[in-house]
Amino acid sequence: MADLNLRPFSDDRRANWIRLRTLIVLRWFAIAGQLAAITVAQKMYGLQLELGLCYLAIGASAIANLVATFIFPENKRLTESQNMLTVLFDLLQLSFLLFLTGGLHNPFALLMLGPVTISAAVLTLRSTVFLGGTAIILVSLLAQFNFPLRTEQGFILAMPDVFLFGNWIALIIAIVFISAYSIRITSEIHSMSDALSATQMALSREQKLTDLGGVVAAAAHELGTPLATIKLASGELYDELSDRSDLQEDAALIREQADRCRDILRDMGRAGKDDLHLHQAPLRAVLEEAAEPHMDRGKEIIFQIIGPEIAQPTILRKPEIIHGVRNLIQNAVDFAKSQIWVEASWAQDTISLRIMDDGNGFPPHLLGRIGDPFMKRRRSASEKGARPGYEGMGLGLFIAKTLLERSGAELSFANGREESSSQGGGIGAVVEVKWLRRQIDALEGDRPVTKGENQRFAV
């Protein structure tokens, strides 16, 4: 139930998110800036430039933009290779323009970082490494080979060798650092986006299952009377047709099928119905409902209520609470040796839940990261044997944590360090969930269950 057939979007698919029109607009801004810089350098400062070649470089960029604008539709999205070639073209065009205007002696050499940053944020690691390496080679060549900047009097504008060397080193370090930084940050943003999408899907599915159960239960309730009438009438026919064995068998069949319909509807409607009273349930009932899919997996799940059963709080039967607790119990069942303890307690202001197992506990070096999306580690042979055929993505605990925090809970993860006399054995992983009582109390909380007549199902 808790395991989802989801995979994070690949970097190739993410590259397809970028529209060609976006890069075209950015390139028009770059073209305008290049024209402005050349015009100012020539008119205001009297620098002697290779204007023909400069305008050729800028014209090539403008022609590429025009061709892309008229050939491709406005909503064209680039593939990974097309994105890489587009960024590579911009990198080479800028390098050629810098080659004509002083190389690294030109302060605009800093713009070499632009295409590299775009590639790190959009493209795969392989493409980013290729473009970053290309940028480093071009920067190194520009440090040695370029058309010098000359004034009207013929003086060459050049920085001292030590500053040129420092500028070259700074650009290389910036290319490497910004690329690594952008890749790391973008990767985490993408992972969180994927994980939140998976969480929303899990909650949506839980809500649909709850609603479906309610619809079926309501149908069973509404059909109860006609099915009982059919059964009663078929029973009377059965008695009256004692001299007609062929018709008596048909009457018996009708009665059996009516019973079968009643049993099917009752079984399908176990999840509950859209009854205002069933929007709430005692704490233990909610915990047992969450654990129900994992009760028959060969591990013993023990429920412990710390406090008088008669005084246990009635809480909201919210899908996020049920699905979140279910994921925590699934994780405990997956890694337990034989027993799982679900311990609930409450006070005047809080309701607490602890889920413990007798397994090996959480890996100590991952304790601080539990709840992060797509947190995977290499499994040992013993773990694969204990959890055959399972290859998780680190989403289960993230979904549980996100859904329960959405209901107002605070979660903490730890490992048991001592043997517990109440459990009679060692404790492995310990997950504690704590709510302010007013957040989930169905009777006296911030959002108590509405009293009144039940509402019809929306069709």
C-alpha positions as CSV (number, residue, x, y, z in Angstrom):
1,M,0.0,0.0,0.0
2,A,2.7,2.4,0.9
3,D,5.1,1.5,-1.8
4,L,4.6,3.6,-5.0
5,N,5.8,2.7,-8.5
6,L,7.4,6.1,-8.9
7,R,10.7,7.1,-10.2
8,P,12.4,10.5,-10.1
9,F,12.4,12.4,-13.4
10,S,15.6,11.8,-15.3
11,D,17.9,14.7,-16.2
12,D,17.1,14.0,-19.9
13,R,13.4,14.6,-19.2
14,R,14.2,17.8,-17.3
15,A,16.2,19.1,-20.2
16,N,13.1,18.8,-22.3
17,W,11.3,21.2,-20.0
18,I,13.2,24.2,-21.5
19,R,11.5,26.0,-24.4
20,L,13.6,27.1,-27.3
21,R,11.8,30.5,-27.2
22,T,13.2,31.1,-23.7
23,L,16.8,30.7,-25.0
24,I,16.0,32.8,-28.0
25,V,14.8,35.7,-25.8
26,L,17.9,35.4,-23.6
27,R,20.1,35.5,-26.7
28,W,18.4,38.7,-28.0
29,F,19.3,40.3,-24.7
30,A,22.9,39.1,-25.2
31,I,23.0,40.5,-28.7
32,A,21.7,43.9,-27.6
33,G,24.3,44.0,-24.9
34,Q,27.2,43.1,-27.2
35,L,26.1,45.7,-29.8
36,A,25.9,48.3,-27.0
37,A,29.3,47.4,-25.6
38,I,31.0,47.6,-29.0
39,T,29.3,50.9,-29.9
40,V,30.3,52.5,-26.5
41,A,33.9,51.2,-26.8
42,Q,34.3,52.7,-30.3
43,K,32.3,55.9,-30.0
44,M,33.0,57.0,-26.4
45,Y,36.5,55.6,-25.8
46,G,37.9,55.5,-29.3
47,L,39.1,51.9,-29.2
48,Q,40.3,50.4,-32.4
49,L,38.2,47.2,-32.9
50,E,37.9,44.7,-35.7
51,L,34.4,45.9,-36.4
52,G,33.8,43.7,-39.4
53,L,34.5,40.5,-37.6
54,C,32.7,41.7,-34.5
55,Y,29.6,42.4,-36.4
56,L,30.0,39.0,-38.2
57,A,30.0,37.2,-34.8
58,I,27.0,39.2,-33.6
59,G,25.2,38.7,-36.9
60,A,25.7,34.9,-36.7
61,S,24.0,34.9,-33.4
62,A,21.1,37.1,-34.7
63,I,20.7,34.9,-37.8
64,A,20.6,31.8,-35.6
65,N,17.8,33.4,-33.6
66,L,15.8,34.4,-36.6
67,V,16.1,30.9,-38.2
68,A,15.0,29.3,-34.9
69,T,12.1,31.7,-34.5
70,F,10.7,31.1,-38.0
71,I,11.4,27.4,-38.4
72,F,10.4,26.0,-35.0
73,P,7.0,26.5,-33.3
74,E,6.8,28.8,-30.3
75,N,6.2,25.9,-27.8
76,K,9.2,23.9,-29.1
77,R,11.1,22.2,-26.2
78,L,14.7,21.2,-26.7
79,T,16.1,17.8,-26.2
80,E,19.2,17.2,-24.1
81,S,21.5,17.3,-27.2
82,Q,19.8,20.3,-28.7
83,N,20.1,22.2,-25.4
84,M,23.8,21.3,-25.2
85,L,24.5,22.4,-28.8
86,T,22.6,25.7,-28.3
87,V,24.6,26.5,-25.2
88,L,27.8,25.5,-26.9
89,F,27.1,27.8,-29.8
90,D,26.6,30.7,-27.4
91,L,29.8,29.8,-25.6
92,L,31.8,29.7,-28.9
93,Q,30.2,32.9,-30.2
94,L,31.1,34.8,-27.0
95,S,34.7,33.4,-27.0
96,F,35.2,34.5,-30.6
97,L,33.9,38.0,-29.7
98,L,36.3,38.2,-26.8
99,F,39.1,37.0,-29.0
100,L,38.5,40.0,-31.2
101,T,38.3,42.4,-28.2
102,G,41.3,41.7,-26.0
103,G,40.7,38.2,-24.6
104,L,41.0,38.1,-20.8
105,H,42.2,41.7,-20.9
106,N,38.5,42.5,-21.6
107,P,36.5,42.9,-18.4
108,F,33.5,41.2,-20.1
109,A,35.4,37.9,-20.1
110,L,33.4,37.3,-16.9
111,L,30.4,36.5,-19.1
112,M,32.0,33.2,-20.0
113,L,30.3,32.0,-16.7
114,G,26.8,32.5,-18.2
115,P,26.5,29.5,-20.5
116,V,28.3,27.2,-18.0
117,T,25.7,28.2,-15.3
118,I,22.8,27.5,-17.6
119,S,24.2,24.1,-18.5
120,A,24.7,23.2,-14.9
121,A,21.1,24.2,-14.0
122,V,19.5,22.4,-17.0
123,L,21.6,19.7,-18.5
124,T,23.0,16.4,-17.3
125,L,26.3,16.0,-15.5
126,R,28.0,14.7,-18.6
127,S,26.9,17.6,-20.7
128,T,27.9,20.1,-18.0
129,V,31.3,18.5,-17.6
130,F,31.8,18.7,-21.4
131,L,30.7,22.4,-21.6
132,G,32.7,23.3,-18.5
133,G,35.8,21.7,-19.9
134,T,35.3,23.5,-23.2
135,A,34.9,26.8,-21.3
136,I,38.2,26.2,-19.4
137,I,40.0,25.4,-22.7
138,L,38.6,28.6,-24.3
139,V,39.5,30.8,-21.3
140,S,43.1,29.4,-21.4
141,L,43.4,30.1,-25.1
142,L,42.0,33.6,-24.7
143,A,44.6,34.3,-22.1
144,Q,47.4,33.7,-24.7
145,F,45.8,34.5,-28.1
146,N,43.7,37.6,-28.8
147,F,43.5,40.8,-30.8
148,P,44.7,43.5,-28.4
149,L,42.6,46.5,-27.5
150,R,44.2,49.6,-29.0
151,T,43.3,53.3,-28.4
152,E,43.2,55.9,-31.1
153,Q,46.8,56.8,-30.3
154,G,47.9,53.2,-30.8
155,F,48.4,52.3,-27.2
156,I,47.6,48.7,-26.2
157,L,45.4,48.3,-23.2
158,A,46.6,45.3,-21.3
159,M,46.7,44.3,-17.6
160,P,50.0,43.2,-16.0
161,D,50.9,39.5,-16.3
162,V,50.3,38.8,-12.7
163,F,46.7,40.2,-12.9
164,L,46.2,38.3,-16.2
165,F,47.2,35.1,-14.5
166,G,45.0,35.8,-11.5
167,N,42.1,36.6,-13.8
168,W,42.6,33.3,-15.7
169,I,42.8,31.3,-12.4
170,A,39.7,33.1,-11.0
171,L,37.7,32.3,-14.1
172,I,38.6,28.6,-14.0
173,I,37.8,28.3,-10.3
174,A,34.5,30.1,-10.9
175,I,33.6,27.8,-13.7
176,V,34.2,24.7,-11.6
177,F,32.6,26.1,-8.4
178,I,29.5,27.6,-10.0
179,S,29.0,24.4,-12.0
180,A,29.3,22.2,-8.9
181,Y,27.1,24.5,-6.8
182,S,24.4,24.8,-9.5
183,I,24.3,21.0,-10.0
184,R,24.0,20.3,-6.3
185,I,21.3,22.9,-5.6
186,T,19.3,22.0,-8.7
187,S,19.5,18.3,-7.9
188,E,18.1,18.9,-4.5
189,I,15.3,21.1,-5.8
190,H,14.4,18.5,-8.4
191,S,14.5,15.7,-5.8
192,M,12.2,17.6,-3.4
193,S,9.8,18.4,-6.3
194,D,9.6,14.8,-7.3
195,A,9.1,13.6,-3.7
196,L,6.4,16.2,-3.0
197,S,4.6,15.0,-6.2
198,A,4.8,11.4,-5.0
199,T,3.5,12.5,-1.6
200,Q,0.5,14.3,-3.2
201,M,-0.2,11.1,-5.3
202,A,-0.1,9.0,-2.2
203,L,-2.5,11.2,-0.3
204,S,-4.8,11.4,-3.4
205,R,-4.9,7.7,-3.6
206,E,-5.6,7.3,0.1
207,Q,-8.4,9.8,-0.2
208,K,-9.9,8.0,-3.3
209,L,-9.8,4.6,-1.4
210,T,-11.5,6.2,1.6
211,D,-14.2,7.7,-0.7
212,L,-14.6,4.5,-2.6
213,G,-15.1,2.6,0.6
214,G,-17.7,5.1,1.7
215,V,-19.6,4.9,-1.6
216,V,-19.7,1.1,-1.4
217,A,-20.8,1.1,2.2
218,A,-23.5,3.6,1.4
219,A,-24.6,1.4,-1.5
220,A,-24.7,-1.7,0.8
221,H,-26.8,0.3,3.3
222,E,-29.3,1.4,0.7
223,L,-29.5,-2.0,-1.0
224,G,-30.0,-3.8,2.3
225,T,-33.8,-3.4,2.3
226,P,-34.5,-4.6,-1.3
227,L,-32.1,-7.5,-0.9
228,A,-33.9,-8.5,2.3
229,T,-37.2,-8.3,0.5
230,I,-35.9,-10.4,-2.3
231,K,-34.7,-13.0,0.2
232,L,-38.0,-13.0,2.0
233,A,-40.0,-13.4,-1.2
234,S,-37.8,-16.1,-2.5
235,G,-38.1,-18.0,0.8
236,E,-41.9,-17.9,0.6
237,L,-41.8,-19.1,-3.0
238,Y,-39.5,-21.9,-2.0
239,D,-42.0,-23.1,0.5
240,E,-45.0,-22.8,-1.8
241,L,-43.3,-24.6,-4.7
242,S,-42.6,-27.8,-2.8
243,D,-44.5,-29.7,-5.5
244,R,-42.5,-28.1,-8.3
245,S,-38.9,-29.1,-7.8
246,D,-37.6,-27.3,-10.9
247,L,-39.1,-24.0,-9.8
248,Q,-38.2,-24.6,-6.2
249,E,-34.5,-24.8,-7.3
250,D,-34.8,-21.4,-9.0
251,A,-36.3,-19.9,-5.9
252,A,-33.4,-21.3,-3.8
253,L,-30.9,-19.9,-6.3
254,I,-32.5,-16.5,-6.0
255,R,-32.2,-16.6,-2.2
256,E,-28.5,-17.7,-2.4
257,Q,-27.6,-15.0,-4.8
258,A,-29.3,-12.4,-2.7
259,D,-27.2,-13.6,0.3
260,R,-24.1,-13.4,-1.9
261,C,-24.8,-9.8,-3.0
262,R,-25.3,-8.9,0.7
263,D,-21.9,-10.5,1.6
264,I,-20.0,-8.9,-1.3
265,L,-21.3,-5.4,-0.5
266,R,-20.6,-5.9,3.2
267,D,-17.0,-7.0,2.5
268,M,-16.4,-4.1,0.0
269,G,-17.7,-1.6,2.5
270,R,-15.5,-2.4,5.4
271,A,-13.5,0.8,4.9
272,G,-16.5,2.8,6.1
273,K,-19.1,5.1,4.7
274,D,-19.4,8.9,4.3
275,D,-21.1,9.1,7.7
276,L,-20.3,12.1,9.8
277,H,-19.9,9.8,12.8
278,L,-17.2,7.8,10.9
279,H,-15.1,10.9,10.2
280,Q,-13.8,10.2,13.7
281,A,-12.6,7.1,15.5
282,P,-10.9,6.1,18.8
283,L,-7.1,6.4,18.6
284,R,-6.6,2.6,18.7
285,A,-9.1,2.0,15.9
286,V,-7.2,4.5,13.7
287,L,-3.9,2.7,14.4
288,E,-5.4,-0.7,13.7
289,E,-6.8,0.6,10.5
290,A,-3.4,1.9,9.4
291,A,-1.7,-1.4,10.3
292,E,-4.3,-3.7,8.7
293,P,-2.5,-4.2,5.4
294,H,0.6,-5.4,7.2
295,M,-1.0,-7.7,9.9
296,D,-0.5,-10.9,7.8
297,R,3.1,-10.4,6.8
298,G,4.6,-12.8,9.2
299,K,5.5,-10.3,11.9
300,E,3.6,-9.7,15.1
301,I,2.3,-6.2,15.6
302,I,1.5,-5.4,19.2
303,F,-0.7,-2.4,20.1
304,Q,-0.1,-0.8,23.5
305,I,-2.4,1.9,24.9
306,I,-0.8,3.7,27.8
307,G,-3.9,5.0,29.7
308,P,-7.4,3.8,30.3
309,E,-9.1,2.4,27.2
310,I,-12.4,4.1,28.1
311,A,-10.8,7.5,28.2
312,Q,-8.7,7.3,25.0
313,P,-9.1,10.3,22.7
314,T,-11.3,10.2,19.6
315,I,-9.3,11.6,16.7
316,L,-9.9,12.6,13.1
317,R,-9.9,9.9,10.5
318,K,-7.8,11.9,8.1
319,P,-6.2,10.2,5.1
320,E,-2.8,11.8,5.7
321,I,-2.8,10.4,9.3
322,I,-3.8,6.9,8.2
323,H,-1.4,6.8,5.3
324,G,1.5,8.4,7.2
325,V,1.2,5.9,10.1
326,R,0.8,3.1,7.6
327,N,4.1,3.9,6.0
328,L,5.9,4.0,9.3
329,I,4.4,0.6,10.3
330,Q,5.4,-0.8,6.9
331,N,9.0,0.4,7.4
332,A,9.0,-1.3,10.8
333,V,7.6,-4.5,9.4
334,D,10.1,-4.5,6.6
335,F,13.1,-4.4,8.9
336,A,11.8,-6.1,12.1
337,K,13.0,-9.6,13.0
338,S,9.7,-10.8,14.5
339,Q,7.9,-8.0,16.5
340,I,6.7,-4.4,16.1
341,W,5.2,-2.4,18.9
342,V,2.8,0.5,18.3
343,E,2.6,2.4,21.5
344,A,0.1,5.3,22.0
345,S,-0.2,7.7,24.9
346,W,-1.9,11.0,25.6
347,A,-1.9,13.8,28.1
348,Q,-4.1,16.8,28.5
349,D,-2.4,18.7,25.7
350,T,-0.6,16.1,23.6
351,I,-1.2,12.8,21.8
352,S,2.0,10.7,21.2
353,L,2.7,7.6,19.2
354,R,5.8,5.4,19.2
355,I,6.5,2.7,16.6
356,M,9.3,0.4,17.5
357,D,10.7,-2.8,16.1
358,D,13.2,-5.5,17.1
359,G,15.4,-5.1,14.0
360,N,18.9,-3.6,13.7
361,G,17.7,0.0,13.8
362,F,18.5,2.9,11.5
363,P,22.1,3.2,10.1
364,P,23.7,5.6,12.6
365,H,25.3,7.7,9.9
366,L,21.9,8.3,8.3
367,L,19.9,9.3,11.4
368,G,20.3,13.0,10.7
369,R,19.0,12.6,7.1
370,I,16.0,10.3,7.7
371,G,13.0,11.9,6.0
372,D,15.0,13.3,3.1
373,P,13.6,12.2,-0.4
374,F,15.4,9.6,-2.5
375,M,17.8,8.7,0.3
376,K,19.1,5.4,-0.8
377,R,22.1,3.3,0.3
378,R,23.7,0.1,-0.8
379,R,22.0,-2.9,0.9
380,S,24.0,-5.7,2.4
381,A,23.3,-9.3,1.5
382,S,21.5,-9.9,4.8
383,E,19.2,-7.0,4.2
384,K,18.3,-8.2,0.7
385,G,17.5,-11.6,2.2
386,A,15.3,-10.0,4.8
387,R,13.6,-7.8,2.3
388,P,13.6,-9.8,-0.9
389,G,12.5,-8.2,-4.1
390,Y,12.2,-4.7,-2.5
391,E,14.1,-1.8,-4.0
392,G,12.9,1.4,-2.3
393,M,13.8,4.9,-3.3
394,G,13.8,6.5,0.2
395,L,10.3,7.9,-0.4
396,G,8.4,5.9,2.2
397,L,9.6,7.7,5.3
398,F,9.6,11.0,3.4
399,I,6.0,10.6,2.5
400,A,5.1,9.5,6.0
401,K,7.0,12.5,7.5
402,T,5.4,15.0,5.1
403,L,1.9,13.8,5.5
404,L,2.0,13.6,9.3
405,E,3.6,17.0,9.5
406,R,0.8,18.2,7.3
407,S,-1.6,17.1,10.1
408,G,0.5,19.0,12.7
409,A,2.7,16.3,14.0
410,E,6.3,16.4,15.0
411,L,8.5,13.4,14.2
412,S,11.7,12.2,15.6
413,F,13.8,9.1,14.7
414,A,16.2,7.2,17.0
415,N,17.6,3.8,17.8
416,G,16.8,1.8,20.9
417,R,20.0,1.5,23.1
418,E,18.8,-0.7,25.8
419,E,16.6,-3.8,26.3
420,S,13.1,-3.0,27.4
421,S,11.5,-5.1,30.0
422,S,8.0,-4.2,28.7
423,Q,8.8,-5.5,25.3
424,G,10.9,-8.4,26.5
425,G,13.7,-7.8,24.0
426,G,16.0,-5.4,22.3
427,I,14.6,-2.4,20.4
428,G,15.9,-1.4,17.0
429,A,14.4,1.6,15.3
430,V,12.2,4.0,17.2
431,V,9.9,6.6,15.5
432,E,8.0,9.0,17.7
433,V,5.1,11.1,16.5
434,K,3.6,13.8,18.6
435,W,0.6,16.1,18.0
436,L,-0.9,18.9,20.0
437,R,-4.2,17.4,21.1
438,R,-6.2,20.2,19.7
439,Q,-4.8,19.5,16.2
440,I,-6.4,16.0,15.8
441,D,-9.0,15.7,18.6
442,A,-12.3,15.1,16.8
443,L,-14.4,16.3,19.7
444,E,-12.7,19.2,21.3
445,G,-10.0,20.2,18.8
446,D,-9.6,23.1,16.5
447,R,-11.7,21.3,13.8
448,P,-14.2,19.1,15.5
449,V,-16.4,16.8,13.5
450,T,-19.6,18.5,12.4
451,K,-22.8,17.2,14.0
452,G,-26.0,16.9,12.1
453,E,-27.6,14.9,9.3
454,N,-25.4,12.9,6.9
455,Q,-24.9,14.5,3.5
456,R,-25.6,12.8,0.2
457,F,-22.6,11.7,-1.8
458,A,-21.5,14.1,-4.5
459,V,-21.8,12.6,-8.0
